[in-house]
């Protein structure tokens, strides 16, 4: 009898934690193909309340497009830079976008899948590694970030701010996106963040800053990332 009572107490105490976890936004994080400051990046993620974040690294990440494995999550955060993907994995991702999933693309993920146009359209742009319209980058640049969609849920509570980070230039940005954040730095791409809805059940956000610890420590950037994940997850 005493053992049964002990088990009942343990189960009762455990119930609130399960309820709390159900309210959290489940984030599947893709990494690989590009180095980054793991300590600073994951330190920022750990401070983000209301999110459960699970990392999967390439070459295993794209397998989550198969058999609807990614459907267990509310949103995928792309912080990777890769080119290899099978036709089966492509088809799985396209089905996932049609069925509904949140998508947030961060910084160097803009370089991924140079020859896959569906991915470009879902993200809203592309950094071109080669060709006549090749893009470019520059490290350690101080630039301004100006809010241009203050009424969008992603930008709630965010004012104009300064940042110190890597910039991209001569980047292809599709006309269909909703601009959220811009800069007037002459060497940078004009938009620093944008949003769109690739399908009625899928929302996506791209955020260009995100290279190093200086930007990870910025409160406006942290809020931008959290609200992008929440909006993309339909929360």
N, C-alpha and C positions, 0 to 999 in steps of 0.2 A: 504493500500500500504506500509506504514511504517513497519507494522508487517511482511509482506512478504519479504521485503528487509532485515530485521533483521534475519529472518530464513535462507535466502540465505547466508548471511555473516557467520552465525554460521556453516552451512554445509560446506562452503568453507574452513573455518579455521580448521575444524575437519579432512579434507581429508588427510593431511600429516601424522597424527598419525596412521591412519588405514594402510597406505602404509608401514610405518615403522614397525608396528606390524606384517605384513605379512612376513617380512624378518627375524623375530626372530625365533629361534629354539624353538619349543613348547615341553617342558619337563614335563612329568607326573612323579611326585616323590612319591614313595611308602615308608611309614614309619610305624613303629609299631613292637612290639615284643622285642625291645631292647632300653634301655635308651641311650640318647646322649645329648650333650651340644647344646640345640636348639639355644641359643643366638649366639654362635660362628659359628655353622653350617649355620644357615640362614643368618648371617652377611656376610659370605663368598659368599653364593649364590646371595645375593642382589647386591654384587659388580661385579658380572659376567655380562658384557654387551653382548647383542645379544641373550639373553635367556628369555623366559617366562616360569616360573616354577609354576606348580599347584600341591599342596600336597594333597594326599588322604591317610588316615590312615586305617590300619586293625582294624576291620574285613571287612571293606568295599572295600579295595583295589582290591581284586581279582575279584570283580564284573565287573571291567573294562575289563576283558577278555571276558565277555559275550556281545553278540550283537555288537561286534566290537567297543565298546565305546573307547578303547584305540587307535583306528585307527585315532582319531582326533588329535593325538599327533605325533611328529616326533621321539621321543625317550622316553623310560621309564628308570628312574634312581631308582634302587633298593637300598634303605638304610633301609631295614627291615630285620627281622629274625623271620620267622614263619614256621609252619609245616602244619597247617590246610588249605586244599584246596579241593574242590569237584571235582568229575570226569568231570562234565560239565565245570567247570572253567579250568581244565587242557586241555580239548579239545579246549576251546576257545583260550588259550595261544598257543597251538600247531598250530592252524590255523593262528593266528596272525604272528607267526614266518615264516610260509610258505608264507603268503601274503606280508610280509615285514614290519619291525619295527626296530628302533634302540634300543639297550639294553646296559645299563651300570650298572654293579654290583659293589657296593662299600662295602668294609670292611666286616662287619658281615653278609651280605647277602649270603656269602659263606656257611653259616650254614643252610640255609633254605631248606625245603623239602628233608629230609634225605632219603626218600624212593622213590623219583621220579627221575628216571634216565634221562628222557628227559630234565629236568631242569638242571641237572648236565652237560649234553653234550652241552647245549646251553650256559651255563656259562663257561664251560671249566675245572671245577674241583669241589671239595667238601671238606668241613671241616667235618670230621667224629666225631660225639659226643660220640660214644661208639664203642665197639668191639675191636678186637685184634689190629687193626690199628688206634686206636683212636687218634685224633689230640689234640693239646694242645695250650695254649696261655700264654703270659706273658705281664704284663702292664709296661709302662714307660721304654722303652728300646731305647737306642741310637744306630742307625745303619746307614750304608751307603746304598745309592741307586745308582746303576750304570746302565746307559743307554746302552742297547745292540742292539737296533734297531734304530739308529739315523736317518735313511732315512724314517721311517714310519711316516705318517702324525700326528699320536697321539703324537709323540715324538719331533716334530719340535720345535727348539729353547730351548730344555731342555738339560741341562748338568748334570753330576753326582752331587748329593747333599746329605746332611746328614739330618736325621729326627729323631724325638723323638716321639714314638708312641707305641701302642700295636702290638705285633708280634704274628703270628701263626706258629706252627710247625707241622711236620708230616702230611701235607695236601696232598690230592690226586690232582694231576694236570695232565690233559689229554695230551697225546703226540701231538695231532693235533693242539694245540694252537700256536700262534706266540708270542714268548717271547718279551717283551718290556723293562722290568726293572728288575734287579736282585740285590741281596745282598749276601755278604759272611758271614753274621752273623751266627754263628754255631747253634743257637737255632731257627732261622727263616726258614720258607719255602724259597727255593732258588729264586723263582720268585715273584716279588712284583706287576707286572702288565703284562697282556697279552691281545691279541686280536684274533679274529677269525670271520669267516663268516658262521654261522650255516645254512644259505640258501642263494641262489643268491640275495635275496632281504633284507636280515637281517644281520646286523653286531653287534657284541657284544664285550665289553671290561670289564675285571675285574681288579679292583684296590684294593690291600690289605690294604694299609694305609688308615686311615680315622676315627680314634677313638676319637681324642680330639682336643682342640683348638690350641695346638702347631703345629699340622700338617695342620690344616685349614688355619693358618696364613702364611704358606710357599708359596712363589710365584711359585716354580716349581710344587708343588702339585696342586695349583689352575690352572695352565696352563695345567697340565696333565688331570685334570677333564674336563676343558672346551674343550680341543681338542679331548678328548674321546667322549664327547657328540656330537661334530660337526661331527667327523668321522663316528660315529654310525648312525647319521642322514643323511649320504651321502651329507654333505655340504663341 
